[in-house]
Amino acid sequence: MNADDTYPEWIGVFLMKEVKQMKYLLRIIVDELDEAYNGQNLAHLLLKFLWRNHVPGVTLRKGKMSLDGHAELHEQVAEDEPFNNLPLIFEAIIDDEVLDRIMPLILRMIPNGQVSLTFEEETIVPTEHYDIKIFTKADNKWFRKDHYEDILDLFQQHQVTWATVTEGVAGYGADHVIHRQEKFHFAHSLPIVIEGIVSGATLPDLLKAIQPLLQDGVVFTTKVDVRENTTGGNVNG
């Protein structure tokens, strides 16, 4: 028997399917008035592009102040919000297959902006610290607006400090339905991002506590270097 005959051809296919896909946090920042090369609004074009290319979920948030690519300051001063030209932050969790498919096209689409990738940690080290981000929506059974305090209580039980809950202005989840914030109406399905820093020793228990409660959303963790975590004069981490 030749070496090439040792394993049937289907074994290679099976092993390829078993390879775990790396996960990334894709983050794109553009100004809300920026235009693409074809003259269309860049933010609208990006959201449609990600949706059409089956990126599983996208959260879009708006900043209150920024420095753009030319280090020029943008801040909220005009009553008519679009004229402030504030930053829009796109975030999505993607795998290798989606990354390889969309990244070259994204880079060609954006004449002015920032695109970055953060790797998800596969191995949790108890002595390290991790940023945990939960992407969900406002009408999630557990994460609805009147339960935000319960969310933070769960984080508090697992020693997560300086946790934040922020709301997006547009996005979509597993249902692939795009939700946007309207000027005079509250959209109950707007995206929500809950984020905090947790120690590696506590993270596994926190992830187990979150898993059965997260009906519609995704959790992403990545290692961070905590230089200061001040709590009433004490510095931890």
N, C-alpha and C positions, 0 to 999 in steps of 0.2 A: 504493500500500500504506500502510495506517495504521501509526502507531508501535506500536499494540497488536498488529499482525499480524506484526511483525518476527520475533518468537520464538514458536515453537509453545508450547502450554500445558505439554507434557511437559518442556520445558527448565527451567521453574521447579521442577518436582518433582525433576528430576535434581540441580539445584544445591542444593536443600534437603538431599538425601541426602549431598551431598559436604561439607556444613558439618561441621567437626570439633567434637565435643562437648567442652565444658570439663569437666575432672575436678576433684573436690573430695574432701578428707578430712573426712568427717563424724565429729565427736567428741561423744559424749554422756556426761555424768557424773551418776550418781544414787547414792544410798546403798542398800546391799543390802536394807535392811528397809523402804524406801519403798513406799508403796502408790499405785496409780493411783486416779482418781476413782471407779472401780467397786469398789474394795476389793481388787483382785487385786495380787499382788506386781508392782511396776513393772518390775523388771529382767526377770522372766520374760515379762511382757507385751510389753516392747520387743523382746526377741529373737524372739518368735513373730511380732510385727508386721513386723519387717524381713525375716524369712524368707518370710512369706506375700506380701509385696509385692515379692518377687524382687530384693531388694538382693543383688548378686552374691557378696558375702562379708562376714562380720562377725567381728571379734576382740573378745573380752571379757576384760579384765584386772581384777585386784583390787589396790587400793592397800593399803599398810601403815599409812598415817596420812593424815589429811586435815583441812581446814577446810571445813565445810559452808556452805550458803547463808546461815546466820546467824553465820558466823565462829566456830562452836563446834568444838572439837577432837575428832576421833575417832582412836583408836589401838587397836592390838591388845593387849588386856589380858586378856580373858576366855578361858578354855580352849575354851568352846563358840563357835567362830568367828562364827556368825551374830549373836550378841548384841553383837559389837564394832561392828556397823553401819558397816562400812568402805566406801569408795567403789568403785563399779564403773565401769569406763571402756569404753565401746563405741566402736569405730573401724571405719569402712567407707569404701571408695573408691566414689564414685557420680558419675554424669554429670548434665547439665542435666535430662534427661527424668525421671530418678528423683528428683532434688532437688525439682522442681516438684510431683511426685506425692505424695511422702511428707512433706515438711517441714510443711505446715499441720496434718497429722494428728499428727505427733510433738509439735508445740508444744501441741496441745490435750491430749495424753496425759499430759504431765509437769507435775505440780503443784509439784514441787520438784526442781531440777536445773539443769544447764548444757548448752546446745547450741551448738556452734561449727562453723564451716566454714573450711577452709584451701584456697586455690587452688593447683593444680599449675602450676608454671612451664612455659611453652611455649618460651621462649627462654633458652638457657643463656649467661650472660655470664662469660667466663673470670676476671674480676677479682672476682666475687662468690663467696659461699659458699652451700651448699645442704644442707638436711637430707634424707637419703635414708632411706626406711623400706621395708623388705621384709616383706610379710605372707605367711606360708606356714604349714605345719603340721609337727609333729614327725616324722612318718613320710615326709616328702618324700624322694625318692631322694637328693638332694644335701644337704638341710638336716637329716638325721636327727641324733640326739643326739651320736653319736660323730664327727660331722663339723663340730661347731661351731668347732673350732680351725682347720679348713680355711677356713671362712667368714671368720673374722677375719684369716687369712693373706691372703686375697684383698683384703680391705679395707686391710690393712697395705701391700700392694703398690701401692695407689692412694692412699697418704697419708691414709687416713681414721683420725683419732684419736678417742679417747673413745667408741668404738663399744660398743653394748650389745646383748645377746641376752636377751629376756624371754619368759616363757611365759604364755599366757592360761589362764583357767579354763573358758572355753567359747567356742564359735564354730562357723562353718562356712565352707567354701570353695566352689569351683566345682561340687563334687559335690552341694551343697545338703543335706548330711547334718550335722545338729547334733551336735557332740561336747562332752561336759561332763566336768569333773574329778570323779571319784568319791572319796569319803572314804578308802576302803581299796584303791583300784585306780588304776593309772596308765593314762591314756588316751593311746594312741600317736598319735592324730590331733589332739591339742590344738593350738591356734594358736600360732605363734611370730612374734615381731616382732624384726627386726634393724635397728638404727638407728645412724646416725653422721653427722658433718658432713664434707663434702668440698668442695674448691674447684671452681669452675666450669671451671678449666683441666683438671682431672682427671676430672670427672664423666662426660663422654661416653665415655671409655675404660672406666670402671668399669661403666657401663650396658651396653656391648657385651660385657664379660666376664661379666656376670650373665645376660644374655638367654638364651644357649643352655643354661645350667645350671638355670634356674628352671622345673622341670617343672610345678609347681602352686603358683601364688602371684601376687602383684602387687607392683609397685614404684611408689612415689610419691615425688616430689621437690618441694621448695618452697624458695624463697630465704629465707635467714635472715641476721640481722645478728650476726656473731660479734664480741663485744667482748673476749673473752679465751679463749685456747686454750693453756693453760700446759703445757709439757712440760719438766720438770726445770729450772725457773727461766727458760726462754725463753718469750716471748709471741709467738705468730704470729697473723696474720689481723687 
